[in-house]
Amino acid sequence: METITGYVDHIVFRNNDNGYTVLNLVCDGEEITCTGIFHEISEGETIEAEGEYTTHPAYGDQFRVKSFESKAPEDLVSIERYLGSGAIKGVGAALAARIVKRFREDTFRIIEEEPERLAEIKGISERKAREIAQQTEEKKELRQAMIFLQKYGISLTLAVKIYQTYGMDVYRIIQENPYKLADDMSGVGFKIADEIARRVGIHTDSDFRIRSGILYSLQQAAGEGHTCLPKEVLTRRTCALLEVEPEYVEKHYMDMGMERKIILKEMKDDLYVYAASYYYMEANTASMLKALNVSYDVSDTAIENKVHRIEEDTGMELDDMQMTAVKEAVKNGLLVITGGPGTGKTTTINTIIRYFESEGMDIFLAAPTGRAAKRMSETTGFEARTIHRMLELNGGMEGSAGFEKNEKNPLETDVIIIDEMSMVDITLMHSLLKAIMYGTRLILVGDANQLPSVGPGCVLKDIIDSGTCNVVKLTRIFRQASQSDIVVNAHKINRGETVVLDNKSRDFFFLKRHDADVIISVCIQLISQKLPKYVEAQPFDIQVLTPMRKGLLGVERLNSILQHYLNPADKEKKEKEHGAVVFREGDKVMQTKNNYQIQWEIRSRYGIPIEKGMGVFNGDMGIVKEINAFSETLSVEFEEGKIVEYPFKQLDELELAYAITVHKAQGSEYPAVVIPLLGGPRMLMNRNLLYTAVTRAKKCVTIVGDDTAFYEMAANVSEQKRYSGLKEQLQGEN
């Protein structure tokens, strides 16, 4: 093991999930590439790192860091870093360097006691010297707090946020309970707080640590789609995280429940634990759904007569179940319409819209994603918006959603129809319901057999399974749809029937290959040469869908290879390397997280902004239009012509999207999809996922791979268990 000391000149790559970082450390004028886990570190910090030198086959000599600590900040580099951090208005990095070079370790004493001497430095007048001294005095407490916090590996930026939150209480909080930072501040997760606590010397079985670990485990579970966890599961996860025995964890549940930090609820003959926010979201969602679930006294004959007139005017023809759906929509305040592809959901929605329109009622249409809203507009002829846009997203605070439309400023309409409901998570459903007035009809449309939402909850499935709301299930495949093998085979997959893979179809093909590289080669040929003409689309419109992120046919490897063939390097195309990914002008990219505060604008053909708004969402896809090295921004044009400029430091929100996971394709429809298929984890490779993948295609599905893997997926009905309680809340009395 060796020890090196230096300052962080440049962070090359950072994985925010696990803290893995590649950085350049300057030690005695020599630049060393370091790798390791740094949960919180910033450029400009001075550290002492312990580790060993290694040689990477591709990247050469590196220093693998086992442990590190921030150097005492009284040294010259730290003083210069503080002065140039922006803390003192009018003092940038260059001027800070000149001040420290002149006064060295005496810098702060000079500023505080002899500020007029700052005027000895070129670029500082006597007036500016007095201003610097005044600011330094005003911010003396901030400076001391920042210096104190840097001892525990806290970056300058984060140190300022912590001081602004706690003021002079920061010393007590850091020494007694740094986990309070994770509770109170966004941007400080459990991992960062735990690292600070380790440096402070807080014991691993500290009550503060265990309580924070319980909340962190629930937060991680929400990232996997759960709104709650069985007590035994939560205990097991928290014990693994904290490396403590179960009794240390379980003794806190009752106290945290009494403090309303967590909620304990008996469900399904088991005790479940919620983070309080998700419990109240589910409880309030259930209450609001029940309030909307009222009956209207309208005769069947009157409804049928009006529907028959609509059929005559439009040429549409409804079967018995579709007629039932229209009747239920008219007679009830809350209705769920569910069904697979080709079962007439669109015809049913169109009839309902025309019925209410003839009654002089206002109707809002919405869907969770831009793609789904656009498709809804095309199939109905009426304007449809994303749910976020309908609720008038305002950016919220610290990256959380805030909407102009809510219980105090509700949506003013008579009917709201939401499509692609399987994608709606509990957070968005709660926000939607808060903005709906009592007496408004709410119609939820979706396919309950698709994958659940990316966010927490099983909203559509729980509502249907609760048996408390009116549900119409459309099952008949209509004649036109029955001519499509995409539709027929999707229903066969869903029912567990054998799909014949004989390639006699016009829109459903299976090309048997058993080697990953051969499969990729066939996919490239299909996308670039064969399918565009066949489905009358551009290669970029054809989507590769794969079950996994990792592996030989995972998203990460596929994107690297597909980029090389579909958007090759060109001296005319600017590039930006970010971690392991190279972004290139013309690349197809996807937003990977909800960002409610990022701004977008739609421009005229002359480049003049004609509309502005906020919010880009997990799964939104676009094309890289420009990379500007001078302004350090990358511009992406998303659907509807929305242009977003990403600072280079924010590029971890984007990834290449030539291939995406099936989960990310929810709610989207493509002219053609190509599905590379070999083996994979059994919990992932299931019927639910295969069904969702196949139903993303409009004109053609081509699966390339192992037919055994296909049949095993179709037969595998085990799904990843998702814990939620909306069903029980709807069934309970409240």
Secondary structure, 3 states (H helix, E strand, C coil): CEEEEEEEEEEEEECCCCCEEEEEEEECCEEEEEEEECCCCCCCCEEEEEEEEEEECCCEEEEEEEEEEECCCCCHHHHHHHHHHHHCCCCCHHHHHHHHHHHHHHHHHHHHHCHHHHHHCCCCCHHHHHHHHHHHHHCHHHHHHHHHHHCCCCCHHHHHHHHHHHHHHHHHHHHHCCHHHHHHCCCCCHHHHHHHHHHHCCCCCCHHHHHHHHHHHHHHHHHCCCCEEEHHHHHHHHHHHHCCCHHHHHCCHHHHHHCCCEEEEEECCEEEEEEHHHHHHHHHHHHHHHHHCCECCCCHHHHHHHHHHHHHHHCCCCCHHHHHHHHHHHHECEEEEEECCCCCHHHHHHHHHHHHHHCCCCEEEEECCHHHHHHHHHHHCCCEEEHHHHCCECCCCCCCCCECCCCCCCECCCEEEECCHHHCCHHHHHHHHHCECCCCEEEEEECCCCCCCCCCCCHHHHHHHHCCCEEEEECCCCHHHHCCHHHHHHHHHHHCCCCCCCCCCCCEEEEECCCHHHHHHHHHHHHHHHHHHHHCCCHHHCEEEECCCCCCCCHHHHHHHHHHHHCCCCCCCCEEEECCEEEECCCEEEECCCEEEEEEEEECCCCCEEEEEEEECCCCEEEEEEEECCCCEEEEEEHHHEEEEEEHHHHHHEEECCEEECHHHCCCCEEEEEEEECCCCCCCCCHHHHHHHHCCEEEEEEEEECHHHHHHHHHCCCCCCCCCCHHHHHHCCC
